[in-house]
Amino acid sequence: MIKKLKHRFIWINLSILLTIFFAIFSSTYYLMYQSGKVQAIKVMEQIAQNEGIIMRTPFKDFNGPLKKNPLPINQTLMRSSFTLLLDSSNHLIKTISNMPEETNLSNPEQLVEQVLSSDKDTGIISFNDLKLRYLTHVRPNGSKLIVFLDRSTELATLSQLIVVLVAIGGVSIVILTIISYYLANWAIKPIALAWEKQQQFVADASHELKTPLTVIQTTTDILLSNKDHTIRSEQKWMDYIQSETERMSKLVSDLLYLTKLDNNESLIKSSSFNLSESMMNVILPFESLIFESGKELQMNIEPDLMYTGEEARLQQVVVILLDNALKHAPIQTKIEINLHRIGAIYQLEISNEGEGIPSEHLHKIFERFYRVDSSRARETGGYGLGLAIAKSIIDQHQGKISVTSTVNGLTTFRVTLPTKPIHKRFKLY
């Protein structure tokens, strides 16, 4: 799919560029052709006015006084011309040639016949291997002057122009194809990454749901095989079903919440609150759990820090990070919580001693379903969504979350929040 999308992107890009190039080149050719035509007609008008004799002076308009020609006259074109003088009965009287002596102008009567039969004052005609333009001028006494101009220079110029345009077009197509290829890779990269994450997300979600469903199905089969037993006698199996159902329900809820965050459906319900007191209200219930697990809790929270955001979501972040620290901190170690204002930000740090996180896992720790040690998933009861949810919540508050860790040492999750968050994604209440 991604490869087809990239090829389509390149093809569309090249099609648009080729259309633009074709329009530019066609317009250039047309303008050059029209310019040559206008120049040729002006030269023939001057030659006709001067009755076939080349002159450098301004020429008279056929029906008016002397005026300056708005276009410069090409003297080379004037020397590539010849004129046929006809009487009022259209009989050839005289030929005035400015062409080279070797030019074949035999049988000019045939040329006159072709011009008169065309019923046009100007046009293009072929004669004795010559490509000519002509202009017919009727004199006051009824006689005619037919001026012919050799188109060799004009056609040579147009041929050279075509060669240049084709060469430029060919080189441009090659260059643009290369550029389009790299642009396609650059443009498709986010889509490919999103597609890969979506595929991985579906695979991980399916895998995580498969385990509880398998447990429920197996347990249900056991219960159905003992239809005569009472619920009390099969309490163990019922507890398994309930436990797996609760875990699966939590997984589905987390997935739905993450989907809302991805679709920007879950905007922050912002209000001003005391961040210090809010954090204390979350941390204190954990104090007994930490003590009972044989660990020590140390808090250092700066008082009366006011913040504008969604209090419940930020409390959820603290719960996720504290729960994570509690699960991974060994007995007789310390869990430390610090909250301070540093310049224009609030900084929350939750640290614990333990096995630590290897460096190769640090950049993936906030990905969905990612666990450093997947074998401990059943032991801790987690799906690897907690840190992903925490990051999404902090992102919506225009903050940042990061982790530093030393193997068999200290692991610290650090959250920074702007003291004056941007409200464009907030619903103010």
Secondary structure, DSSP 8 states (H G I E B T S, - for coil): -HHHHHHHHHHHHHHHHHHHHHHHHHHHHHHHHHHHHHHHHHHHHHHHHTTT----S--B-TTSSB---SS---HHHHTTEEEEEE-TT--EEEEEE-S-TT-----HHHHHHHHHHHT-SEEEEEETTEEEEEEEEE-TTS-EEEEEEE-HHHHHHHHHHHHHHHHHHHHHHHHHHHHHHHHHHHHHHHHHHHHHHHHHHHHHHHHHHHHHHHHHHHHHHHHHTTTTS-TTTTHHHHHHHHHHHHHHHHHHHHHHHHHHHHTT-S-EEEEEEEHHHHHHHHHHHHHHHHHHTT-EEEEEE-S--EEEE-HHHHHHHHHHHHHHHHHHS-TT-EEEEEEEEETTEEEEEEEEESS---HHHHTTTTSTT--S-GGGHHHHT--S-HHHHHHHHHHHTT-EEEEEE-TTSEEEEEEEEESS---TTEEE-
